Amino acid sequence: ASGNRIGDASSDGRNVIIGNGGDGIRIDGVSSVFVVNNFIGLAADGTTAVTNAGDGVHLRNGASGNVVGGADPAERNVLSASQSGAG
């Protein structure tokens, strides 16, 4: 759905998105989704790779106006270990 947030810049706002059989996050044909401050393809320790089978973040089917990361260091995502090679 449009207008959602996945993670936030607060100290408790990080998600750990790992071990999925497909993409870590898929944004499919919607807008105004914010993806910030997440470990995608990394365990909670921030160093151990745990692969998602697809892309780390996959925007498709007309997804537009979405934000992945940000200029503030607290908003940046860390992506690793995407099986498809894209992230």
MOQUIWO-V369492 format. One record per backbone hydrogen bond with DSSP energy under -0.5 kcal/mol. NH is the residue of the N-H (numbers start at 1). CO is the residue of the C=O. E is the energy in kcal/mol with one decimal. If there is no record, write none. Layout:
# MOQUIWO-V369492
NH,CO,E
NH,CO,E
This chain:
# MOQUIWO-V369492
3,31,-1.7
4,1,-0.6
6,34,-3.3
7,5,-0.6
8,13,-1.0
13,10,-1.4
17,15,-0.6
17,39,-3.1
18,16,-0.7
19,50,-0.6
24,55,-2.8
25,56,-1.5
27,58,-2.9
28,26,-0.7
29,27,-0.7
29,60,-2.6
32,64,-0.5
32,65,-0.6
34,4,-2.4
35,33,-0.5
35,67,-3.0
36,6,-1.9
36,34,-0.6
37,75,-1.5
39,15,-2.7
40,38,-0.6
40,78,-3.0
41,17,-2.3
41,39,-0.6
43,48,-3.0
46,43,-2.4
49,47,-0.6
50,41,-1.9
52,81,-1.0
53,20,-2.6
54,22,-2.6
56,86,-0.9
58,25,-2.7
59,57,-0.5
60,27,-2.4
63,60,-0.9
64,30,-0.9
67,33,-2.6
69,35,-3.2
69,67,-0.6
75,72,-2.6
76,72,-0.5
76,73,-0.9
78,38,-2.9
79,77,-0.5
80,40,-2.4
83,52,-2.3
83,54,-0.6
84,54,-0.9
85,82,-0.9
